Amino acid sequence: MNLDPLSSLLAAVVVLLIGTLVNRRVAVLSRYNIPDPITGGLLFAVLAALVLETTDFKVTIDQSIKPVLLLMFFGGVGLGADLRTLRRGGKALIIFLIILFPYIVVQNAVGVAMAKALDLHPIFGLVGGSITLVGGHGTGAAYAERFAEVNNLQSVMDLSMTVATLGLIVGGIIAGPVAQYLITQYRLRSEAKEAASDRAQEVATPIATVGAIGALAGIFAAVVFSRWLAAQVSGGAITIPAFLWCMMTGIAIRNLSPFIGLRFDDRATELIANVCLSLFLVMTMMALDLVEVVLSAGPFLAIIAMQVVFIVLYVVFICFRFMGRDYEAAVTSAAFIGFNMGSTATAMANMQAITAKHGPAPTSYLIAPLAGAFFVDLMNAFVLTLLLALPFMGG
């Protein structure tokens, strides 16, 4: 059964509500900050797989609205970014990038070492490394096509898509428990939450209709204008992702609008952005074919398991410590896991789940999309180019 766009959106909303309810009722899921879209989407995917295996009935979700939802989310992130309160983000971003580069090398080293231990071609180690885990489905598909032609590796495309899917799932599951451990272990608190509480006591008015409409107008403006900007510079030497354009446009709108007397309700902006991200991610999870993933995973399950061990150790002992050992560092660590195992959307969902429970982390919300959307791809391409030139890769 093929659902039309509106029915697909309704199904996503229902599944998201179910995921939220399950997370509230199952203490362990709530305690470890598992994102509601991950819970609901996985439950749907498991149920869909069982129904397909027993009755040959399949539900296909129309995902045409997903790109718009993602752009709206990042437009909202930009629209909520007051640069006056985020001045330290520049230094934090530099530190974060310095931490990120060696991890990409480590991730590939782990993948290649595991591939050799499992008697696989070393290139499969890169497939189980940053090609798919950092790069995601798009980068995985691009490299898989090359490996199939140049190295004559069979089924590399299917394996690449499988590992990228597993990384997406794992990245959304393990980040919450790791961040919760750090928050509990070091008794961390959100400084922004305390400031927000003080403001809330002064003005405890509900979100007004005009505030919600204004936030929606700002987000739509960011989406429309950013798409125009992206079209103007398309084909250049450097490709900037569409959602990064959207976030930067949102930042510009937010910080220039006071000069013409416009102000946005941050609460309405945050609410709309969070709804868009949740719907985007739950639709992504609902579309997973878990049977195909499990059947084609094979020895890559061992590689993924080892990658989980290494990223947890790296986050706890390096990322968290170098980022300042505070609440922002814990939230940033969850984002680090998200886009190094899955995608930038996973990273943002991880942060959303944590901040909804423990309070805002404005610096993390600024640096994680910038690193995950742009710099990490450049670093990944550089590392992979060097590794594929090594003689034992056979490239």
C-alpha positions as CSV (number, residue, x, y, z in Angstrom):
1,M,0.0,0.0,0.0
2,N,1.4,3.4,-1.1
3,L,0.5,6.3,1.1
4,D,0.1,9.7,-0.4
5,P,2.0,12.7,1.0
6,L,-0.7,13.7,3.5
7,S,-1.4,10.2,4.7
8,S,2.3,9.7,5.1
9,L,2.6,12.8,7.2
10,L,-0.4,11.6,9.3
11,A,1.3,8.2,9.8
12,A,4.5,9.9,10.8
13,V,2.7,12.1,13.4
14,V,1.0,9.0,14.9
15,V,4.2,7.0,15.0
16,L,6.0,10.0,16.6
17,L,3.3,10.2,19.3
18,I,3.6,6.5,19.9
19,G,7.4,6.8,20.3
20,T,6.8,9.7,22.7
21,L,4.4,7.6,24.7
22,V,6.6,4.6,24.9
23,N,9.6,6.7,26.0
24,R,7.5,8.2,28.8
25,R,6.2,4.8,29.9
26,V,9.5,2.9,29.6
27,A,11.8,4.4,32.3
28,V,15.1,3.2,30.7
29,L,14.3,4.9,27.4
30,S,13.5,8.2,29.2
31,R,16.4,8.0,31.6
32,Y,18.9,7.6,28.7
33,N,17.5,10.3,26.4
34,I,16.6,8.0,23.5
35,P,15.0,10.4,20.9
36,D,11.2,9.9,20.4
37,P,11.5,9.6,16.6
38,I,14.1,6.8,16.9
39,T,11.8,4.8,19.3
40,G,8.7,5.3,17.3
41,G,10.3,4.9,13.9
42,L,12.1,1.7,15.0
43,L,8.9,0.2,16.4
44,F,7.2,0.9,13.1
45,A,10.0,-0.6,11.1
46,V,10.0,-3.7,13.2
47,L,6.2,-4.1,12.9
48,A,6.4,-3.5,9.2
49,A,9.1,-6.1,8.8
50,L,7.0,-8.7,10.8
51,V,3.9,-8.0,8.8
52,L,5.8,-8.2,5.5
53,E,7.3,-11.5,6.4
54,T,4.0,-13.1,7.6
55,T,1.4,-11.5,5.2
56,D,3.4,-10.1,2.3
57,F,1.7,-6.7,3.0
58,K,3.9,-3.6,2.7
59,V,3.3,0.1,3.5
60,T,5.3,2.6,1.5
61,I,5.8,6.1,2.9
62,D,5.9,9.1,0.6
63,Q,9.0,11.0,1.7
64,S,8.7,14.0,-0.7
65,I,8.2,16.4,2.2
66,K,11.4,15.3,4.1
67,P,13.8,17.8,2.5
68,V,11.5,20.7,3.3
69,L,11.2,19.5,6.9
70,L,14.9,19.4,7.3
71,L,15.4,22.8,5.8
72,M,12.7,24.2,8.1
73,F,14.4,22.8,11.1
74,F,17.8,24.3,10.2
75,G,16.1,27.6,9.3
76,G,14.6,27.5,12.8
77,V,18.0,26.8,14.4
78,G,19.4,29.8,12.6
79,L,16.4,32.0,13.5
80,G,17.0,31.1,17.2
81,A,20.7,31.9,17.2
82,D,21.4,35.3,18.8
83,L,25.0,35.9,18.0
84,R,25.4,38.1,21.0
85,T,25.0,35.1,23.3
86,L,27.1,32.8,21.1
87,R,30.4,34.6,20.8
88,R,32.3,31.7,22.3
89,G,31.0,29.4,19.6
90,G,34.0,30.3,17.3
91,K,36.6,29.0,19.8
92,A,34.5,25.9,20.6
93,L,34.1,25.1,16.9
94,I,37.9,25.3,16.3
95,I,38.5,22.9,19.3
96,F,35.8,20.6,18.1
97,L,37.3,20.4,14.6
98,I,40.7,19.7,16.0
99,I,39.2,16.8,18.0
100,L,37.2,15.6,15.0
101,F,40.0,15.1,12.4
102,P,42.0,12.4,14.3
103,Y,38.8,10.5,15.1
104,I,38.0,10.1,11.3
105,V,41.5,8.5,11.0
106,V,40.8,6.3,14.1
107,Q,37.4,5.2,12.7
108,N,39.0,4.1,9.4
109,A,41.9,2.4,11.2
110,V,39.3,0.4,13.3
111,G,37.4,-0.6,10.1
112,V,40.5,-1.7,8.2
113,A,41.8,-3.7,11.2
114,M,38.5,-5.4,11.7
115,A,38.2,-6.2,7.9
116,K,41.7,-7.8,8.0
117,A,40.7,-9.8,11.1
118,L,37.6,-11.0,9.3
119,D,39.6,-11.9,6.2
120,L,37.9,-9.2,4.1
121,H,39.4,-6.8,1.5
122,P,40.7,-3.7,3.4
123,I,38.4,-1.5,1.4
124,F,35.5,-3.1,3.1
125,G,37.1,-1.6,6.3
126,L,36.7,1.9,4.9
127,V,33.1,1.0,4.0
128,G,32.7,0.0,7.6
129,G,34.4,3.3,8.5
130,S,34.0,6.9,7.6
131,I,32.8,6.3,4.1
132,T,29.3,5.3,5.4
133,L,29.4,6.3,9.1
134,V,30.6,9.9,8.6
135,G,29.6,10.2,5.0
136,G,26.2,8.6,5.2
137,H,24.2,7.0,2.4
138,G,25.2,9.6,-0.2
139,T,28.9,9.3,0.2
140,G,28.6,5.5,0.6
141,A,26.8,5.2,-2.7
142,A,29.4,7.4,-4.5
143,Y,32.4,5.4,-3.2
144,A,30.6,2.0,-3.7
145,E,30.1,2.7,-7.4
146,R,33.8,3.4,-7.7
147,F,34.8,0.3,-5.8
148,A,32.6,-1.9,-7.9
149,E,34.1,-0.6,-11.1
150,V,37.8,-0.2,-10.1
151,N,38.2,-2.9,-7.5
152,N,35.6,-5.4,-8.8
153,L,34.1,-5.8,-5.3
154,Q,30.8,-7.6,-5.3
155,S,27.7,-6.3,-3.5
156,V,29.6,-3.3,-2.2
157,M,26.7,-1.0,-2.9
158,D,24.2,-3.1,-0.9
159,L,26.8,-3.4,2.0
160,S,27.4,0.4,1.9
161,M,23.7,1.2,2.3
162,T,23.4,-1.4,5.0
163,V,26.3,0.0,7.1
164,A,25.0,3.5,6.6
165,T,21.6,2.4,7.9
166,L,23.0,0.6,10.9
167,G,25.1,3.6,11.7
168,L,22.0,5.8,11.6
169,I,20.2,3.6,14.1
170,V,23.1,3.1,16.4
171,G,24.0,6.8,16.4
172,G,20.5,7.6,17.6
173,I,20.6,5.0,20.3
174,I,23.9,5.2,22.1
175,A,24.4,9.0,22.3
176,G,21.7,9.5,24.9
177,P,23.1,7.0,27.4
178,V,26.7,8.3,27.0
179,A,25.5,12.0,27.5
180,Q,23.5,10.9,30.5
181,Y,26.5,9.2,32.0
182,L,28.6,12.3,31.6
183,I,25.8,14.6,33.0
184,T,25.3,12.3,36.0
185,Q,28.9,11.5,36.7
186,Y,30.0,15.2,36.7
187,R,26.7,16.6,38.0
188,L,26.4,19.0,35.1
189,R,23.8,21.7,34.7
190,S,22.7,23.9,31.8
191,E,23.6,27.6,32.5
192,A,21.3,28.7,29.7
193,K,18.4,26.9,31.5
194,E,18.9,28.9,34.7
195,A,19.0,32.1,32.7
196,A,15.8,31.0,30.8
197,S,14.1,30.2,34.1
198,D,14.8,33.7,35.4
199,R,13.3,35.2,32.2
200,A,10.3,32.8,32.4
201,Q,9.5,34.1,35.9
202,E,9.5,37.6,34.6
203,V,7.3,36.9,31.5
204,A,5.3,33.7,31.8
205,T,2.9,34.5,28.9
206,P,1.9,31.6,26.5
207,I,3.0,31.6,22.9
208,A,0.7,33.9,21.0
209,T,-0.8,33.3,17.5
210,V,1.1,36.2,16.1
211,G,4.3,35.0,17.6
212,A,3.9,31.5,16.0
213,I,3.0,33.1,12.7
214,G,6.0,35.4,12.9
215,A,8.3,32.5,13.6
216,L,6.8,30.5,10.8
217,A,7.3,33.4,8.4
218,G,10.9,33.7,9.5
219,I,11.5,30.0,8.9
220,F,9.8,30.0,5.5
221,A,11.8,33.1,4.5
222,A,15.0,31.4,5.5
223,V,14.1,28.3,3.4
224,V,13.0,30.3,0.3
225,F,15.9,32.7,0.3
226,S,18.5,30.0,1.1
227,R,17.3,27.9,-1.8
228,W,17.7,30.9,-4.1
229,L,21.2,31.5,-2.7
230,A,22.2,27.8,-3.3
231,A,20.9,28.0,-6.8
232,Q,23.0,31.1,-7.5
233,V,26.3,29.5,-6.4
234,S,25.6,26.0,-7.7
235,G,28.4,24.5,-9.8
236,G,31.1,26.2,-7.9
237,A,34.4,24.6,-6.7
238,I,32.9,24.1,-3.2
239,T,29.4,22.8,-2.6
240,I,27.7,24.0,0.6
241,P,24.9,21.8,1.7
242,A,21.4,23.3,1.3
243,F,20.6,23.0,5.0
244,L,23.7,24.9,5.9
245,W,22.6,27.7,3.6
246,C,19.3,27.6,5.4
247,M,20.8,27.9,8.9
248,M,23.1,30.8,7.9
249,T,20.2,32.6,6.3
250,G,18.2,32.1,9.5
251,I,21.1,33.5,11.5
252,A,21.2,36.5,9.3
253,I,17.4,37.1,9.5
254,R,17.5,36.8,13.3
255,N,20.4,39.2,13.9
256,L,19.6,41.8,11.3
257,S,15.8,42.0,11.9
258,P,16.1,44.1,15.2
259,F,17.6,46.9,13.1
260,I,14.2,47.3,11.3
261,G,12.2,46.7,14.5
262,L,11.3,43.0,14.0
263,R,11.7,40.5,16.8
264,F,10.9,36.8,16.9
265,D,9.5,34.6,19.6
266,D,12.3,32.1,20.3
267,R,9.8,29.7,22.0
268,A,7.7,29.5,18.9
269,T,10.8,29.2,16.7
270,E,12.1,26.3,18.8
271,L,8.8,24.6,18.9
272,I,8.3,24.7,15.1
273,A,11.9,23.6,14.4
274,N,11.7,20.7,16.8
275,V,8.5,19.4,15.3
276,C,10.1,19.5,11.8
277,L,13.2,17.6,12.9
278,S,11.1,15.0,14.7
279,L,8.9,14.4,11.7
280,F,12.0,14.3,9.4
281,L,13.7,11.7,11.5
282,V,10.7,9.5,12.2
283,M,9.9,9.3,8.5
284,T,13.5,8.3,7.8
285,M,13.3,5.5,10.4
286,M,9.8,4.4,9.1
287,A,11.3,3.8,5.7
288,L,13.9,1.3,6.9
289,D,13.8,-2.2,5.5
290,L,15.1,-4.0,8.6
291,V,14.9,-7.4,7.1
292,E,17.2,-6.4,4.3
293,V,19.5,-4.7,6.7
294,V,19.8,-7.7,9.0
295,L,20.3,-10.2,6.1
296,S,23.0,-8.2,4.4
297,A,24.9,-7.0,7.4
298,G,26.9,-10.2,8.1
299,P,30.4,-9.6,9.4
300,F,29.8,-5.8,9.3
301,L,27.9,-6.2,12.6
302,A,31.2,-7.0,14.3
303,I,32.8,-3.9,12.6
304,I,29.9,-1.7,13.8
305,A,30.2,-3.1,17.3
306,M,33.9,-2.3,17.5
307,Q,33.2,1.2,16.1
308,V,30.7,1.7,18.9
309,V,33.3,0.8,21.5
310,F,35.9,3.2,20.0
311,I,33.6,6.2,19.6
312,V,32.3,5.9,23.2
313,L,35.8,5.8,24.5
314,Y,36.9,8.7,22.3
315,V,33.9,10.8,23.3
316,V,34.3,10.2,27.1
317,F,38.1,10.5,27.3
318,I,38.8,13.0,24.5
319,C,35.9,14.9,23.1
320,F,34.1,15.7,26.4
321,R,37.3,16.6,28.2
322,F,38.7,18.9,25.5
323,M,35.3,20.6,25.0
324,G,35.4,21.8,28.6
325,R,33.9,19.0,30.8
326,D,30.7,21.0,31.2
327,Y,27.1,20.6,30.2
328,E,27.7,22.0,26.7
329,A,30.5,19.5,26.3
330,A,28.2,16.6,27.2
331,V,25.6,17.7,24.6
332,T,28.3,18.3,22.0
333,S,29.5,14.8,22.7
334,A,26.1,13.4,21.9
335,A,26.1,15.3,18.6
336,F,29.6,14.0,17.9
337,I,28.3,10.5,18.1
338,G,25.3,11.3,16.0
339,F,27.0,12.6,12.9
340,N,30.0,10.3,13.2
341,M,27.8,7.3,13.3
342,G,24.7,8.5,11.4
343,S,23.9,12.0,10.1
344,T,23.7,15.6,11.1
345,A,19.9,15.1,11.6
346,T,20.7,12.3,14.0
347,A,23.1,14.6,15.9
348,M,20.5,17.3,16.2
349,A,17.9,14.8,17.4
350,N,20.3,13.5,20.0
351,M,20.8,17.1,21.3
352,Q,17.1,17.7,21.1
353,A,16.3,14.8,23.4
354,I,19.0,15.8,25.9
355,T,18.2,19.5,26.0
356,A,14.4,18.8,26.3
357,K,15.2,17.1,29.6
358,H,18.2,19.0,31.0
359,G,18.0,22.4,29.5
360,P,19.3,24.5,26.5
361,A,22.8,24.2,25.0
362,P,23.1,27.1,22.6
363,T,26.8,26.7,21.7
364,S,26.3,23.1,20.9
365,Y,23.4,23.9,18.6
366,L,25.6,26.3,16.7
367,I,28.8,24.4,16.3
368,A,27.4,20.9,15.7
369,P,25.6,21.7,12.4
370,L,28.5,23.7,11.1
371,A,30.9,20.9,11.8
372,G,28.6,18.1,10.7
373,A,27.4,19.7,7.6
374,F,30.5,21.2,6.0
375,F,33.9,20.7,7.7
376,V,33.5,17.0,8.4
377,D,32.9,16.2,4.8
378,L,36.0,18.0,3.7
379,M,38.0,16.2,6.4
380,N,36.5,12.9,5.4
381,A,37.3,13.3,1.8
382,F,40.9,14.3,2.6
383,V,41.5,11.3,4.9
384,L,39.9,8.8,2.4
385,T,42.0,10.1,-0.5
386,L,45.1,9.5,1.5
387,L,44.1,6.1,2.7
388,L,43.0,4.9,-0.8
389,A,46.4,5.9,-2.1
390,L,48.1,3.4,0.2
391,P,49.5,0.3,-1.6
392,F,47.7,-2.3,0.5
393,M,44.3,-0.8,-0.4
394,G,44.7,-2.0,-3.9
395,G,43.1,1.2,-5.3
